[in-house]
Amino acid sequence: MNGPRRIRDAFTGAHAEGRTALVAYILSGFPTDADALAAAEAALDAGADLLEIGVPFSDPLADGPTIADAGRVALAGGGGLPSATRLVATLRERGRTQPLMVMTYLNPLLAAGEHETLTGLREAGADGLIVPDLPAGASPRFERRAAGLGLGLSFLVAPNTGPSRIEAAIAASTGFVYVVPLFGVTGARDTVAAGAGELIALVRSRAAGRAPVAAGFGLSTAAQVAGLASVADGLIIGSALVAAVRDEGPAAMGRLLRTLATGTSVRPSASARSVRS
Amino acid sequence: MTQTLLDELLVAARRRARADARITPLRELRREVERLPPARRFEATLRRAERVSLIAEAKRRSPSAGELRSAPGSSAVTDIARGYVAAGAAALSILTEPTRFGGSDDDLVAASRIGVPVLRKDFVVDRFGIWQARALGADAVLLIVRALPGDLLGELIEEAGHAGLDALVEVHDGAELDRALAADATLIGVNARNLATLDVDLEASLPLLERAAQAGATVVAESGIAGPDDVERAAACGADAVLVGTSLLRDSDPAAAARRLVEGAPRRSPPPGLPFLPRAAVKVCGTRTEAGVRAANAADTDFIGFVLDPRSPRSVEVDRATDLMAGAFGPRLVLVFRSPTADEVARALDRTGATGIQLAGFATPPPWLGDLVARIETVIGVLHRPESVRAARAEAEAWIGAGATDLLLEGAPAGAGGGSGGGAPVDIGRRLNRTVPAGIAGGLDPSSVARVVRDVRPALVDAASGLERNGSPDARRVAAFVRNARREPSGADRVSRDGRFGRFGGRFVPETLIPALDDLEAAWAEARRDPAFRAEIERLQREFIGRPTPVFPIPEAALAGRGGRGATIWLKREDLAHTGAHKINNAVGQTLLAKRMGKPRVIAETGAGQHGVATATACALLGLECVVYMGSTDIERQAPNVRRMGLLGAEVRPVVTGNGTLRDALNEALRDWVTNVGDTFYVLGSAAGPHPYPDMVATLQEVIGREARAQMMTAIGRVPDAVIACVGGGSNAIGIMRPFIDSAARLIGVEAGGRGDGLGDNAASLGLGAPGVLHGAFTMLTQDAAGQVVEPHSVSAGLDYPGVGPQLAALAEAGRMEVVRATDADALATTEWLARSCGIIPALESAHAVAAALDMLPALPPDTHLLVNLSGRGDKDLGILEHELPGP
């Protein structure tokens, strides 16, 4: 199945079950390849509808301390794009059919040749890519190449993103649209940013019928998830899961994700909305 | 390869071209190619070699030989190609055909970075394949005569010329050779494989080699070369090179097999040639007045021509030329003749004392030229409207053999004078210039010259009538002509609308920063047009920074001690600017802009602390809140600057992530900006980062070069021979170099060589790095094979940065800026030397630039002038110096 299709099916499937999709971020190679594999499987077993497989990078300028520090550990242990690609391949070998999107900064994708690298990711079983330092429209060739290979792309929308850039992000997102409802870097926060719901709702209304909309950055509790479940097609949990892997291991991370999953039910009023793929 | 197989491959090639064109359409490919520097000279490398060259082919498999290597993959192909080059292969051939050869376009991209010319071996069937080859980094493209019926062959040979590529035109038999020659192929490959039987018959191919060579083509023997004996046989029949793949790849050690062929290759006498220079020289011709000479002087032109041909409307008498020449200094002076006698030339040279001549009106160089060439520097031979590229090349090589130092391709026929119409013969020129550096003339003027230079890449451009207004030379037109002729064809000299210099630059940042960068770009564009804003910057430069900073020649006695023979090293004294370094130029400009934009809070990153101090200083003056991010390692090694920032009221936030150096500070500053983008202005310290920073910072630092150029004109009456600066991120380098990009001066960037050339031992992103994306820009980086950025090393904290400003990356790639390295030890020793011999303690960063200049010194003739940017003073480095240098 091609990547964009599988990504969108995951959102449609969750919606059919009356909940928002749960997107889990797993940092490949952290703290070891084996732990990352265990974490990915634990996340899928705990009900994640889609996995983001993070690639550690030497200069993670969009990441806060949790993921940046974990990335250094992963890099020191030999992590990087090759290890992330292997993780994807292993999950496929083990029969996992959920959508897997690789989240990486741009440079590792370019280093070994853009064409060969993207082809390798697709062949390993990746369904899409999230590249935080590649704005929509910055490289039409990259977007077309990904489309040609059947890799979905997700572009980001921030609170200060203007209408034309929101439109560009929606148009270019063959995966889901990734809303970052706050100013700042990745990392768990105690409260959901003011205006988050409004921003997500705005993007969702513009994207209706074209792309699902998921929101992330800062979510760490079931209450936060419940608060946004009815607004977004999907919610992304990142740093909180990485911290759980770090502090208590993959199994504990799975338990945390199960707890968060209790907040994903969509209120009936909102479930009338449809997400077409 | 049988006809059926060829047909099958062509069908696959067409399908592939269509699919690829959906990813990158032809017009996008062409735009990409426009931003690339010229391709390496594939054909010229073969033609000019002293021995028969090896073009070594790397491929994963082939239909005739099957699987060739056990571990097919891009890195395996690249490793094999590297082995070939180390073994002495002159050029590479990379198979990119995927269906039967297992090739990949990425193999080509990787091979193009190795350093020798690369042929794209594939089944090119249309224009798209040619431009794609160039975009992927190829320098030459294979055109198979049998695959290209009718006019298509000639059209694709032309198209390859447009794309700046050489075309290796492959023939299998006499009829195909006739077609290749008729299509004006200059580089012909004779394939010894019989297409019907797949047998290889070297013997049968030898007469074809011979015939191609006699027709003036550069000739390559393909297939059937198994060992040194075969090379010898091919060479005896006129082959300039052999292309070998399968037999090398079947060897257990392909590099060793390549080495045996290289070492056994027979010597040959190449046709006479001239060196290729990175850019076109400019000749202002037909000068008749003092005003014309002054205009040419002022425009820093390379040649001034005085026409002595009485039939020309621009001719002058010999005595008049002598008078005019007295007013010229700098440009070389050339007397222009048409069909003169030996006597006429000799007499004119005697009377005027000129050292150059230009000879038009000859079909072949006159026999008496040999007697003259010993006494003059410049002999420009004119080629009149040749009928083909091969004919032009034969004529050109005859001129060079007779002693010509330059060639000029004219649109006018031999019988008519210059300026008699006949536009510049660009179709011949662009292909001729791939193998012989030739100039071009014919109707050039200020508005057309940049286009012709970009298209033809000539060695010389010449204009006369195009520089006149109302019949006499016009100073403004002359200046514009010279300036436009020296535009960097790849766009390295100025920023494009999408924030690129050549292919480098751009804006690769998280979405949150896009609106902030848009706002910044708009505010900056508006501010720089505002005379009041410019006046305020100028006032602060004068009254607060203390500009202009002087230029100071290192005393001759000191230089004599370092092997100097009369050359002068001038120091641009940015160390005398307020706060002790050039960084203040940028900080004042950006903080003024912050204030104008109503941003109350300023952040900055700093490595050595100089930019942090400069920003803190400007913020104190303008009443802005200032937060400076500084790596914890740097805080330790640059303690005095940390205290200065505190005293100036800035908050220094230590960055403990990573290695605690400049890049970590930059990452953290960007994180702060993402978080506080509403009220915060980010004062970036180098000409790096996302657009518009590289251009904005360079523009604010340009004052260094503008002052220096004027100061050098006053001091020595011309631009210096070289402009030298250290390169970390590169703001001091681009600042002093930008105003010299359109001059004849060499530009030399000095990177931190650290403790050696290993990854992580230096900060040489230009010399030893690879292209990639960091901190918002596509540029050159010190990185590993997986794209992880590697922590650089330099004794000087200000050069300790893994990237480089995109404009410097583009200037280096275009060959406009030369890149050298100075080591930690060089910098330390130079710091001590300059302190003791001149009484100037340079910053360790600046000492790298001085070290490179001292290194050049013994080889420089008298009256050579080097301009070095002494970008900062060394007080901040006392701690390091005490630690690194033995005490007195």
Boltz contact constraints between the chains, C-beta under 6 A:
constraints:
  - contact:
      token1: [A, 58]
      token2: [B, 788]
      max_distance: 6.0
  - contact:
      token1: [A, 58]
      token2: [B, 789]
      max_distance: 6.0
  - contact:
      token1: [A, 59]
      token2: [B, 667]
      max_distance: 6.0
  - contact:
      token1: [A, 59]
      token2: [B, 789]
      max_distance: 6.0
  - contact:
      token1: [A, 61]
      token2: [B, 667]
      max_distance: 6.0
  - contact:
      token1: [A, 61]
      token2: [B, 670]
      max_distance: 6.0
  - contact:
      token1: [A, 62]
      token2: [B, 510]
      max_distance: 6.0
  - contact:
      token1: [A, 80]
      token2: [B, 786]
      max_distance: 6.0
  - contact:
      token1: [A, 81]
      token2: [B, 786]
      max_distance: 6.0
  - contact:
      token1: [A, 106]
      token2: [B, 508]
      max_distance: 6.0
  - contact:
      token1: [A, 106]
      token2: [B, 773]
      max_distance: 6.0
  - contact:
      token1: [A, 107]
      token2: [B, 772]
      max_distance: 6.0
  - contact:
      token1: [A, 107]
      token2: [B, 773]
      max_distance: 6.0
  - contact:
      token1: [A, 107]
      token2: [B, 787]
      max_distance: 6.0
  - contact:
      token1: [A, 108]
      token2: [B, 787]
      max_distance: 6.0
  - contact:
      token1: [A, 110]
      token2: [B, 772]
      max_distance: 6.0
  - contact:
      token1: [A, 111]
      token2: [B, 787]
      max_distance: 6.0
  - contact:
      token1: [A, 113]
      token2: [B, 74]
      max_distance: 6.0
  - contact:
      token1: [A, 113]
      token2: [B, 106]
      max_distance: 6.0
  - contact:
      token1: [A, 113]
      token2: [B, 109]
      max_distance: 6.0
  - contact:
      token1: [A, 115]
      token2: [B, 105]
      max_distance: 6.0
  - contact:
      token1: [A, 115]
      token2: [B, 106]
      max_distance: 6.0
  - contact:
      token1: [A, 116]
      token2: [B, 74]
      max_distance: 6.0
  - contact:
      token1: [A, 116]
      token2: [B, 106]
      max_distance: 6.0
  - contact:
      token1: [A, 132]
      token2: [B, 510]
      max_distance: 6.0
  - contact:
      token1: [A, 133]
      token2: [B, 508]
      max_distance: 6.0
  - contact:
      token1: [A, 133]
      token2: [B, 509]
      max_distance: 6.0
  - contact:
      token1: [A, 135]
      token2: [B, 511]
      max_distance: 6.0
  - contact:
      token1: [A, 135]
      token2: [B, 514]
      max_distance: 6.0
  - contact:
      token1: [A, 141]
      token2: [B, 24]
      max_distance: 6.0
  - contact:
      token1: [A, 144]
      token2: [B, 23]
      max_distance: 6.0
  - contact:
      token1: [A, 145]
      token2: [B, 23]
      max_distance: 6.0
  - contact:
      token1: [A, 148]
      token2: [B, 23]
      max_distance: 6.0
  - contact:
      token1: [A, 156]
      token2: [B, 511]
      max_distance: 6.0
  - contact:
      token1: [A, 158]
      token2: [B, 511]
      max_distance: 6.0
  - contact:
      token1: [A, 158]
      token2: [B, 512]
      max_distance: 6.0
  - contact:
      token1: [A, 160]
      token2: [B, 515]
      max_distance: 6.0
  - contact:
      token1: [A, 161]
      token2: [B, 511]
      max_distance: 6.0
  - contact:
      token1: [A, 183]
      token2: [B, 675]
      max_distance: 6.0
  - contact:
      token1: [A, 183]
      token2: [B, 677]
      max_distance: 6.0
  - contact:
      token1: [A, 184]
      token2: [B, 674]
      max_distance: 6.0
  - contact:
      token1: [A, 184]
      token2: [B, 675]
      max_distance: 6.0
  - contact:
      token1: [A, 185]
      token2: [B, 671]
      max_distance: 6.0
